[in-house]
Amino acid sequence: MTDAEIVQVQFTADSPEIADSIVRHLLDGRLIACGQRIGPVVSRYWWKGTQETSEEWLVIVKTTATLASAVSDSIGALHPYETPEILIVPVVGGNAAYREWIEAETMIPG
């Protein structure tokens, strides 16, 4: 196993069902090794000139840097928001065995 660059991709959704549906799609496509839904969280933000407050669920998924664009594109295609939060955050360290597990689980067999 190589030492692939690992990233976390995070996004928010306005319902746990939407968040879980996106994570299931990413898992089914072997684009991510795992995903975690946290929340609800309260988000406060500017939207079209007005301050807004929403209850959302934060999702963090783990994948390789090689797959990060495909993960981001898939989230964007499945997400109902006009401008969804999709952030790719590099992982600069961590448990070597866990990092290898992420790489192994995002490899398509065969």
N, C-alpha and C positions, 0 to 999 in steps of 0.2 A: 504494500500500500504506500502510495506517495504521500507527502505532506502537503495536501491540497490546502489552498487558502479557504478558510471558512468565513461565512458571513451570517449575520442575522438580518432578516427582513421583517420589518414591522408595519402593520397597518391597523386601522381602526374600522369598526363597523357599528351600525346602529342597532343591531340585534345579534344575539348569540347564534341564532339559526344561520344568518348570513355568514358570520365569521366561521362557523363550523363547516358550512357547505364549501367555502373557499379552501379551507384547510384540507378537507376530504379530497377535493379535486387535485390539489397539489400533491398530496400523498399518493393518490391513485396514479398520477403521472410520474412518480418517483422523482419529482422536482425538489422535494424536501425530505429530510429524515424525520422531523417532528415539528409540531406546532403547539403553542400554548395560548389559551384564551384567558385573559385576565379581566376582571371587572365585575360589575360595571365601574367605569371611571367617569368622572365629570370632565368634559372638555370645554374650554372657553377659548374663543377664537374670533378673529375678524372674518366676516364673509360678506362680500359685496357692500362694503362700507358700514356694516352694522356689527356690533359685538353680539355674538351668539353664545349660548350654553346648551350643550347636548349631553345626554347619557350615552356612552359608547362602550364597546368592548375592545380592548387592546389585544392584538394578536402578534406573537413573535414566533417566527419560523426559522429553522436552521437549515442551511444548505451550503453548497460550495460557491465560490466566486464565479466559477464557470457557468453555473445555472442561474445566477442572480437576475440576469436580464429576463430570462424566460419566466422566472417566478414573478417578477415585477409585472411583466406583460400579462400573465395569466390573472393576477390579482386585478389589474386594471380592467381587463375584459369582463370579469365576472362581477365586479363591484358596482353597486347601484349609484354611488356618489358621482356627481359631476367631476369633482376633483378629489379623488381619494388620497389620503395620506399613504404613501408607500415609501419607506426609507430603507436603504441598504446600509448596514453598519458592519464594518470589518471587525473580525475577531482577531485580536493580536496575540492571543495565548490561550492556555487552558489545558485541560486533561488530554494528553496525547491519545489515549484509548477512546475517549469520547469523540475527538476530532476524526479519528480513523473510522469510527462507527458512522458518523455523518457522511463521510465520503463513501463508505461501503453501501449505505442505504440509499444513496442517490444515484448509484450506478445501475443502469438498466442491464439486467442479466442477459447473457448470451452474446 
